[in-house]
Amino acid sequence: MPQLDTSTWFITITTMLPTLYLIMQLKLLNMNYYRPPLTKNPNLQIHNNYQQSKWTKIYLPYSQLQQC
């Protein structure tokens, strides 16, 4: 019964590891990660007009009641 030739295993494994590492790095490079929202600058002052800060509700009139 012939013996298993293991002479090329070292080269195969040592080339496989960097290749897998590079493939994973390329895949991770193409992923989109969540980016936290930008923090507001406290030194930036926003001057609001009266109309910008005021909110009003507009109510529509009731629909006419249906008579039976």
All heavy atoms as an XYZ file, in Angstrom:
578
protein
N       0.848     -1.166      0.000
C       0.000      0.000      0.000
C       0.900      1.238      0.000
O       1.797      1.363      0.827
C      -0.855     -0.035      1.269
C      -1.938      0.987      1.256
S      -3.190      0.464      2.409
C      -3.575      1.992      3.120
N       0.642      2.185     -0.933
C       1.538      3.342     -1.039
C       1.331      4.323      0.127
O       0.248      4.434      0.683
C       1.165      3.968     -2.365
C      -0.201      3.493     -2.664
C      -0.361      2.178     -1.987
N       2.378      5.007      0.449
C       2.324      6.011      1.515
C       1.781      7.333      0.962
O       1.967      7.649     -0.208
C       3.723      6.231      2.081
C       4.270      5.041      2.834
C       3.511      4.831      4.130
O       3.092      5.778      4.759
N       3.323      3.583      4.489
N       1.135      8.089      1.837
C       0.605      9.386      1.459
C       1.754     10.388      1.376
O       2.536     10.536      2.314
C      -0.425      9.853      2.499
C      -1.109     11.180      2.229
C      -1.912     11.124      0.936
C      -2.007     11.536      3.388
N       1.844     11.057      0.239
C       2.928     12.023      0.044
C       2.527     13.361      0.688
O       1.603     14.032      0.233
C       3.185     12.205     -1.445
C       4.355     13.120     -1.708
O       5.168     13.329     -0.789
O       4.438     13.629     -2.838
N       3.215     13.753      1.735
C       2.894     14.996      2.454
C       3.938     16.072      2.229
O       3.958     17.061      2.951
C       2.788     14.707      3.957
O       4.038     14.179      4.398
C       1.658     13.746      4.241
N       4.756     15.909      1.247
C       5.844     16.869      1.036
C       5.318     18.245      0.596
O       5.963     19.263      0.863
C       6.834     16.329      0.018
O       6.208     16.171     -1.231
N       4.179     18.324     -0.071
C       3.680     19.616     -0.559
C       2.690     20.265      0.412
O       2.211     21.362      0.153
C       2.988     19.434     -1.917
O       1.914     18.515     -1.760
C       3.963     18.920     -2.955
N       2.366     19.613      1.500
C       1.390     20.150      2.440
C       1.859     21.454      3.072
O       1.068     22.380      3.265
C       1.093     19.129      3.534
C       0.201     18.022      3.081
C      -0.074     17.643      1.813
C      -0.533     17.156      3.924
N      -0.920     16.581      1.800
C      -1.231     16.258      3.100
C      -0.667     17.014      5.304
C      -2.052     15.262      3.596
C      -1.498     16.021      5.787
C      -2.181     15.162      4.944
N       3.101     21.542      3.411
C       3.612     22.755      4.051
C       3.458     23.960      3.135
O       2.982     25.018      3.543
C       5.074     22.560      4.453
C       5.663     23.775      5.091
C       5.341     24.121      6.391
C       6.536     24.587      4.377
C       5.870     25.247      6.974
C       7.074     25.716      4.950
C       6.742     26.047      6.266
N       3.812     23.813      1.893
C       3.697     24.917      0.935
C       2.231     25.266      0.699
O       1.862     26.440      0.629
C       4.402     24.546     -0.388
C       5.894     24.403     -0.155
C       4.121     25.577     -1.472
C       6.652     23.861     -1.342
N       1.409     24.252      0.606
C      -0.015     24.486      0.370
C      -0.643     25.259      1.532
O      -1.384     26.226      1.331
C      -0.742     23.140      0.177
O      -0.136     22.430     -0.897
C      -2.212     23.358     -0.114
N      -0.355     24.861      2.736
C      -0.937     25.522      3.909
C      -0.378     26.922      4.078
O      -1.113     27.869      4.388
C      -0.712     24.648      5.165
C      -1.532     23.369      5.058
C      -1.066     25.416      6.430
C      -1.245     22.352      6.127
N       0.901     27.087      3.878
C       1.493     28.414      4.059
C       1.046     29.405      2.981
O       1.011     30.602      3.230
C       3.026     28.342      4.071
O       3.480     27.698      2.894
C       3.524     27.615      5.293
N       0.697     28.958      1.817
C       0.153     29.874      0.806
C      -1.348     30.090      0.994
O      -1.879     31.136      0.612
C       0.421     29.362     -0.614
O      -0.125     28.055     -0.759
C       1.892     29.368     -0.924
N      -2.023     29.117      1.568
C      -3.461     29.232      1.776
C      -3.781     30.282      2.841
O      -4.735     31.053      2.691
C      -4.037     27.882      2.198
C      -5.520     27.903      2.470
S      -6.073     26.418      3.274
C      -5.214     26.499      4.824
N      -3.018     30.347      3.907
C      -3.313     31.267      4.996
C      -3.245     32.739      4.571
O      -4.193     33.492      4.831
C      -2.398     30.987      6.183
C      -2.672     29.656      6.898
C      -1.635     29.402      7.969
C      -4.065     29.641      7.481
N      -2.193     33.185      3.910
C      -2.206     34.597      3.454
C      -3.293     34.873      2.423
O      -3.870     35.959      2.388
C      -0.826     34.810      2.846
C       0.021     33.718      3.357
C      -0.889     32.587      3.664
N      -3.573     33.879      1.597
C      -4.624     34.071      0.595
C      -5.975     34.263      1.266
O      -6.748     35.155      0.892
C      -4.665     32.860     -0.364
O      -3.378     32.688     -0.942
C      -5.702     33.058     -1.440
N      -6.292     33.450      2.247
C      -7.555     33.597      2.970
C      -7.606     34.926      3.718
O      -8.650     35.580      3.778
C      -7.747     32.435      3.945
C      -8.095     31.099      3.310
C      -8.149     30.017      4.374
C      -9.410     31.191      2.576
N      -6.496     35.322      4.275
C      -6.450     36.597      4.972
C      -6.740     37.752      4.005
O      -7.524     38.651      4.313
C      -5.073     36.775      5.624
C      -4.900     38.098      6.298
C      -5.490     38.342      7.541
C      -4.170     39.111      5.696
C      -5.341     39.563      8.164
C      -4.015     40.331      6.318
C      -4.601     40.560      7.547
O      -4.457     41.764      8.149
N      -6.130     37.726      2.841
C      -6.364     38.779      1.855
C      -7.803     38.790      1.355
O      -8.398     39.858      1.164
C      -5.401     38.626      0.681
C      -3.946     38.972      0.968
C      -3.070     38.612     -0.216
C      -3.823     40.437      1.305
N      -8.364     37.638      1.142
C      -9.756     37.566      0.682
C     -10.685     38.156      1.734
O     -11.605     38.921      1.420
C     -10.131     36.108      0.343
C      -9.402     35.678     -0.927
C     -11.639     35.956      0.180
C      -9.549     34.209     -1.244
N     -10.455     37.822      2.999
C     -11.298     38.361      4.064
C     -11.133     39.874      4.190
O     -12.105     40.597      4.416
C     -10.988     37.678      5.402
C     -11.466     36.257      5.484
S     -13.231     36.086      5.151
C     -13.905     37.011      6.506
N      -9.923     40.360      4.036
C      -9.705     41.800      4.113
C     -10.413     42.525      2.971
O     -10.991     43.592      3.168
C      -8.200     42.115      4.079
C      -7.461     41.705      5.309
C      -7.960     42.424      6.533
O      -8.192     43.615      6.502
N      -8.132     41.693      7.610
N     -10.395     41.961      1.802
C     -11.086     42.577      0.676
C     -12.596     42.566      0.878
O     -13.289     43.517      0.528
C     -10.719     41.865     -0.624
C      -9.297     42.120     -1.130
C      -9.005     41.218     -2.328
C      -9.126     43.576     -1.493
N     -13.116     41.496      1.432
C     -14.555     41.439      1.702
C     -14.951     42.444      2.771
O     -15.981     43.104      2.668
C     -14.965     40.031      2.108
C     -15.000     39.064      0.962
C     -15.759     37.827      1.354
C     -15.952     36.935      0.174
N     -16.968     37.449     -0.735
N     -14.146     42.581      3.804
C     -14.464     43.533      4.860
C     -14.308     44.974      4.381
O     -15.001     45.866      4.860
C     -13.560     43.295      6.078
C     -13.830     42.009      6.847
C     -12.789     41.816      7.930
C     -15.214     42.036      7.448
N     -13.430     45.183      3.453
C     -13.232     46.522      2.916
C     -14.469     47.003      2.162
O     -14.791     48.191      2.167
C     -12.018     46.512      1.991
C     -11.587     47.836      1.390
C     -11.073     48.747      2.493
C     -10.513     47.605      0.357
N     -15.188     46.091      1.545
C     -16.364     46.459      0.756
C     -17.639     46.560      1.575
O     -18.671     46.964      1.051
C     -16.576     45.441     -0.375
C     -15.490     45.549     -1.420
O     -14.936     46.616     -1.631
N     -15.192     44.447     -2.068
N     -17.583     46.218      2.843
C     -18.782     46.286      3.677
C     -19.056     47.717      4.097
O     -18.136     48.504      4.309
C     -18.620     45.408      4.913
C     -18.681     43.932      4.606
S     -18.543     42.929      6.079
C     -20.028     43.380      6.936
N     -20.338     48.030      4.239
C     -20.744     49.343      4.727
C     -21.057     49.234      6.204
O     -21.945     48.492      6.610
C     -21.987     49.837      3.981
C     -21.653     50.131      2.542
O     -20.559     50.561      2.232
N     -22.600     49.876      1.662
N     -20.353     49.995      6.981
C     -20.569     49.979      8.418
C     -21.442     51.155      8.820
O     -21.487     52.178      8.166
C     -19.233     50.059      9.169
C     -18.393     48.833      9.013
C     -17.282     48.835      8.188
C     -18.719     47.663      9.675
C     -16.500     47.702      8.044
C     -17.949     46.534      9.538
C     -16.840     46.566      8.721
O     -16.088     45.445      8.580
N     -22.105     50.990      9.939
C     -22.918     52.074     10.476
C     -21.993     53.185     10.957
O     -21.055     52.943     11.697
C     -23.767     51.561     11.636
C     -24.418     52.672     12.421
C     -25.508     53.369     11.906
C     -23.942     53.028     13.663
C     -26.099     54.374     12.608
C     -24.528     54.044     14.378
C     -25.607     54.720     13.845
O     -26.182     55.726     14.552
N     -22.299     54.395     10.555
C     -21.518     55.540     11.015
C     -22.376     56.340     11.984
O     -23.517     56.677     11.665
C     -21.110     56.418      9.843
C     -20.143     55.719      8.926
C     -19.656     56.630      7.842
N     -18.771     55.879      6.958
C     -18.189     56.387      5.917
N     -18.395     57.639      5.589
N     -17.403     55.642      5.168
N     -21.847     56.647     13.149
C     -22.647     57.431     14.096
C     -22.905     58.830     13.550
O     -22.110     59.349     12.768
C     -21.778     57.477     15.359
C     -20.406     57.177     14.905
C     -20.522     56.335     13.662
N     -24.010     59.447     13.946
C     -24.298     60.790     13.445
C     -23.255     61.788     13.919
O     -22.640     61.621     14.965
C     -25.670     61.107     14.022
C     -25.871     60.117     15.106
C     -25.010     58.939     14.831
N     -23.089     62.788     13.135
C     -22.103     63.809     13.487
C     -22.579     64.583     14.714
O     -23.767     64.881     14.857
C     -21.908     64.771     12.318
C     -21.356     64.148     11.041
C     -21.366     65.188      9.925
C     -19.945     63.655     11.279
N     -21.659     64.880     15.581
C     -22.020     65.648     16.772
C     -22.165     67.111     16.399
O     -21.464     67.626     15.533
C     -20.952     65.487     17.867
O     -19.693     65.894     17.333
C     -20.859     64.045     18.326
N     -23.084     67.777     17.088
C     -23.311     69.183     16.812
C     -22.252     70.020     17.508
O     -21.849     69.723     18.617
C     -24.696     69.587     17.292
C     -25.796     68.964     16.495
C     -27.130     69.470     16.957
C     -28.234     68.849     16.121
N     -29.542     69.284     16.572
N     -21.853     71.042     16.840
C     -20.869     71.938     17.400
C     -21.573     72.889     18.366
O     -22.446     73.654     17.966
C     -20.192     72.724     16.273
C     -19.013     73.535     16.770
O     -18.770     73.617     17.970
N     -18.298     74.136     15.844
N     -21.222     72.871     19.670
C     -21.925     73.744     20.617
C     -21.634     75.223     20.392
O     -22.391     76.081     20.816
C     -21.405     73.288     21.984
C     -20.155     72.551     21.726
C     -20.221     72.045     20.315
N     -20.552     75.534     19.717
C     -20.221     76.935     19.456
C     -21.052     77.524     18.329
O     -21.131     78.732     18.182
C     -18.741     77.075     19.120
C     -17.846     76.675     20.275
O     -18.233     76.801     21.434
N     -16.667     76.179     19.969
N     -21.660     76.664     17.544
C     -22.472     77.127     16.431
C     -23.837     77.561     16.958
O     -24.567     76.770     17.537
C     -22.632     76.007     15.393
C     -23.447     76.331     14.158
C     -22.744     77.406     13.339
C     -23.653     75.085     13.346
N     -24.163     78.817     16.778
C     -25.432     79.334     17.267
C     -26.391     79.473     16.102
O     -26.063     80.067     15.078
C     -25.238     80.675     17.952
C     -24.409     80.584     19.214
C     -24.244     81.948     19.858
O     -24.679     82.945     19.304
N     -23.616     81.971     21.007
N     -27.589     78.951     16.295
C     -28.611     79.052     15.268
C     -29.662     80.032     15.763
O     -30.216     79.870     16.852
C     -29.249     77.681     14.982
C     -28.177     76.721     14.496
C     -30.375     77.799     13.983
C     -28.654     75.310     14.312
N     -29.901     81.046     14.986
C     -30.889     82.051     15.361
C     -32.209     81.666     14.721
O     -32.374     81.728     13.504
C     -30.444     83.434     14.914
C     -29.160     83.860     15.546
N     -29.069     84.220     16.869
C     -27.900     83.977     15.054
C     -27.827     84.545     17.163
N     -27.084     84.390     16.065
N     -33.161     81.289     15.550
C     -34.475     80.897     15.045
C     -35.381     82.115     14.950
O     -35.410     82.953     15.850
C     -35.120     79.866     15.955
C     -34.428     78.541     15.863
O     -33.805     78.233     14.864
N     -34.523     77.752     16.914
N     -36.113     82.181     13.897
C     -37.149     83.184     13.793
C     -38.353     82.717     14.588
O     -38.499     81.542     14.908
C     -37.548     83.387     12.330
C     -36.429     84.029     11.541
O     -35.559     84.665     12.110
N     -36.468     83.855     10.230
N     -39.240     83.659     14.867
C     -40.447     83.296     15.615
C     -41.263     82.260     14.851
O     -41.801     81.339     15.416
C     -41.271     84.554     15.891
C     -42.603     84.267     16.535
C     -42.659     83.877     17.863
C     -43.779     84.360     15.817
C     -43.867     83.595     18.466
C     -44.983     84.081     16.402
C     -45.031     83.704     17.738
O     -46.219     83.416     18.326
N     -41.339     82.415     13.551
C     -42.150     81.499     12.754
C     -41.529     80.108     12.667
O     -42.232     79.128     12.498
C     -42.346     82.073     11.363
C     -43.203     83.307     11.392
C     -42.883     84.234     10.249
O     -41.855     84.078      9.595
N     -43.738     85.202     10.010
N     -40.244     80.013     12.780
C     -39.619     78.705     12.707
C     -39.868     77.899     13.975
O     -39.949     76.691     13.931
C     -38.116     78.853     12.489
C     -37.755     79.331     11.105
C     -36.263     79.546     10.973
O     -35.554     79.685     11.976
N     -35.774     79.587      9.750
N     -39.959     78.566     15.111
C     -40.125     77.840     16.358
C     -41.584     77.595     16.708
O     -41.890     76.848     17.626
C     -39.440     78.594     17.504
O     -40.042     79.851     17.665
N     -42.493     78.260     16.039
C     -43.912     78.132     16.360
C     -44.532     77.035     15.502
O     -44.370     77.000     14.294
C     -44.617     79.462     16.110
C     -46.073     79.441     16.454
C     -46.700     80.793     16.197
C     -48.181     80.742     16.497
N     -48.816     82.028     16.190
N     -45.255     76.151     16.173
C     -45.960     75.090     15.478
C     -47.452     75.262     15.737
O     -47.866     75.480     16.858
C     -45.517     73.719     15.993
C     -44.146     73.360     15.546
C     -42.978     73.699     16.132
C     -43.811     72.604     14.394
N     -41.920     73.203     15.435
C     -42.400     72.517     14.359
C     -44.547     71.991     13.388
C     -41.730     71.841     13.355
C     -43.866     71.316     12.385
C     -42.480     71.245     12.377
N     -48.214     75.143     14.685
C     -49.663     75.229     14.851
C     -50.297     74.000     14.230
O     -49.752     73.386     13.313
C     -50.232     76.478     14.170
O     -49.904     76.408     12.781
C     -49.669     77.743     14.784
N     -51.457     73.673     14.764
C     -52.209     72.558     14.197
C     -53.373     73.117     13.408
O     -54.023     74.063     13.832
C     -52.736     71.653     15.303
C     -51.668     70.877     15.995
C     -52.289     69.925     16.994
C     -51.204     69.117     17.659
N     -51.749     68.200     18.655
N     -53.633     72.520     12.300
C     -54.759     72.921     11.471
C     -55.754     71.771     11.501
O     -55.426     70.645     11.128
C     -54.321     73.215     10.025
C     -53.307     74.358     10.027
C     -55.529     73.538      9.163
C     -52.712     74.657      8.680
N     -56.940     72.091     11.995
C     -57.971     71.063     12.089
C     -58.939     71.220     10.933
O     -59.418     72.321     10.652
C     -58.728     71.184     13.409
C     -57.870     70.877     14.607
C     -57.281     71.883     15.354
C     -57.653     69.563     14.982
C     -56.491     71.596     16.440
C     -56.854     69.254     16.073
C     -56.280     70.271     16.793
O     -55.500     69.973     17.870
N     -59.239     70.123     10.302
C     -60.232     70.146      9.244
C     -61.625     70.059      9.873
O     -61.792     69.450     10.927
C     -60.015     68.957      8.299
C     -58.699     68.976      7.526
C     -58.561     67.698      6.730
C     -58.627     70.173      6.611
N     -62.607     70.661      9.258
C     -63.969     70.567      9.831
C     -64.477     69.144      9.756
O     -64.050     68.340      8.921
C     -64.793     71.498      8.939
C     -64.020     71.625      7.680
C     -62.566     71.429      8.040
N     -65.364     68.823     10.698
C     -65.923     67.469     10.705
C     -66.705     67.241      9.423
O     -67.332     68.138      8.882
C     -66.861     67.298     11.891
C     -66.148     67.314     13.215
C     -66.415     68.292     14.156
C     -65.195     66.365     13.501
C     -65.751     68.320     15.370
C     -64.521     66.378     14.717
C     -64.806     67.357     15.649
O     -64.145     67.369     16.831
N     -66.669     66.031      8.971
C     -67.470     65.721      7.799
C     -68.944     65.706      8.200
O     -69.290     65.473      9.348
C     -67.056     64.369      7.222
O     -67.275     63.363      8.182
N     -69.800     65.963      7.265
C     -71.219     66.023      7.581
C     -71.718     64.647      7.988
O     -71.329     63.631      7.399
C     -71.982     66.506      6.371
C     -71.684     67.942      6.041
C     -72.469     68.409      4.833
O     -73.132     67.608      4.174
N     -72.388     69.685      4.552
N     -72.561     64.646      8.980
C     -73.104     63.383      9.448
C     -74.039     62.793      8.419
O     -74.850     63.500      7.816
C     -73.855     63.593     10.770
C     -72.969     64.033     11.935
C     -73.831     64.362     13.132
C     -71.982     62.956     12.280
N     -73.924     61.534      8.237
C     -74.796     60.871      7.285
C     -76.118     60.573      7.942
O     -76.164     60.046      9.049
C     -74.156     59.575      6.777
C     -72.901     59.834      5.972
C     -72.281     58.538      5.496
O     -72.696     57.462      5.905
N     -71.265     58.642      4.662
N     -77.173     60.920      7.279
C     -78.496     60.679      7.851
C     -79.043     59.363      7.316
O     -78.936     59.068      6.147
C     -79.426     61.818      7.503
C     -78.909     63.106      8.138
C     -79.930     64.198      7.990
O     -81.037     63.983      7.525
N     -79.553     65.389      8.400
N     -79.616     58.603      8.216
C     -80.149     57.299      7.847
C     -81.481     57.391      7.186
O     -82.285     58.192      7.414
C     -80.279     56.409      9.066
S     -78.675     56.105      9.845
